[in-house]
Amino acid sequence: MHHPDKRHVEMPYAPALLVRRGSLLFLSGLTAAPVYHSHPHREEEFDLPPHMREQAVLLMENLKTTLAAAGGTLADIVSATRYLTDVAEQDDLNAVWASYLGAHRPTTTTVEVSRLATHANCKIEISVIAVTGDAASSGTVRRSQRRAERIQKRPTRSKPKAARRK
């Protein structure tokens, strides 16, 4: 959902999504590390790439696999909270995020943290809420997405409506 009186601005997220039906799916925070790892942690399981872009790809693959296990897809995500250890690397994350999500824009919150609890080598963690079932099969989320895309494609108006009527 977008504000009807705002001109299009390219954003990597939607300000809001309205979901009328479906089943909520809550995913624990995922990182680039294997979803199933030892507790207590074993160092060899956290031999991760040093750069955000590579970790983001591994994370997105973990996200896809976890959603699929619950019968969902990336298109079912309605909200994500993204924790980064260096907010300066957000553009790299956003590039990978967009390559996986395409035109789909869930709501997001991005927070910089000093360290992630999973392991010091992890640069990013994302927790997700998705809607599966009725909403996915009825297209509720996809209709909201198409509606948002139509709003974004509308030409911007140079004058407010009141000024054009005079």
Residue pairs with C-beta under 8 A, 6 or more apart in sequence:
1 14
1 15
1 16
1 17
1 18
1 144
1 147
1 148
2 14
2 15
2 148
2 151
2 152
3 15
4 151
7 156
7 157
8 151
8 152
8 153
8 154
8 156
10 152
11 105
12 94
12 97
12 98
12 105
12 108
13 105
13 106
13 107
13 108
14 105
14 106
14 107
14 148
15 107
16 107
17 78
17 79
17 106
17 107
17 141
17 144
18 144
19 78
19 131
19 135
19 140
19 141
19 144
20 135
20 140
21 133
21 134
21 135
21 138
21 140
22 131
22 132
22 133
22 134
22 135
22 136
22 138
22 140
22 141
23 131
23 132
23 133
23 134
23 135
24 129
24 130
24 131
25 67
25 70
25 72
25 76
25 129
25 130
25 131
25 132
26 127
26 128
26 129
27 63
27 66
27 67
27 127
27 128
27 129
27 130
28 127
29 83
29 118
29 125
29 126
29 127
30 59
30 62
30 63
30 66
30 125
30 126
30 127
30 128
31 55
31 59
31 62
31 116
31 118
31 119
31 122
31 124
31 125
32 48
32 49
32 54
32 55
32 56
32 58
32 59
32 62
32 122
32 123
32 124
33 45
33 46
33 48
33 58
33 118
33 119
33 121
33 122
34 45
34 62
35 62
35 65
35 66
37 45
37 46
38 45
41 118
41 119
46 118
46 119
46 121
46 122
47 121
48 55
48 58
48 119
48 121
48 122
48 123
49 55
49 58
51 92
52 84
52 86
52 89
52 92
52 93
52 123
52 124
53 92
53 93
53 95
53 96
55 122
55 123
55 124
56 92
56 93
56 96
56 97
56 124
57 96
59 124
59 125
59 126
60 74
60 96
60 97
60 100
63 74
63 100
63 126
63 128
64 73
64 74
64 100
67 73
67 74
67 76
67 77
67 128
67 130
70 130
70 132
71 132
71 133
72 130
72 132
72 136
73 136
74 100
74 101
74 104
75 101
75 104
75 136
75 141
75 142
75 145
76 130
76 131
76 132
76 135
76 136
76 141
77 101
77 104
77 106
77 128
77 129
77 130
78 106
78 107
78 129
78 130
78 131
78 141
79 106
79 107
79 108
79 128
79 129
80 106
80 107
80 108
80 109
80 126
80 127
80 128
80 129
81 108
81 109
81 110
81 111
81 126
81 127
81 128
82 93
82 108
82 109
82 110
82 111
82 124
82 125
82 126
83 110
83 111
83 112
83 113
83 116
83 124
83 125
83 126
84 90
84 93
84 110
84 111
84 112
84 113
84 123
84 124
85 112
85 113
85 114
85 115
85 116
85 122
85 123
85 124
86 112
86 123
87 110
87 112
89 123
90 110
93 124
103 145
103 149
104 145
105 145
105 148
106 128
116 122
116 123
116 124
116 125
118 125
131 140
131 141
134 140
135 141
157 164
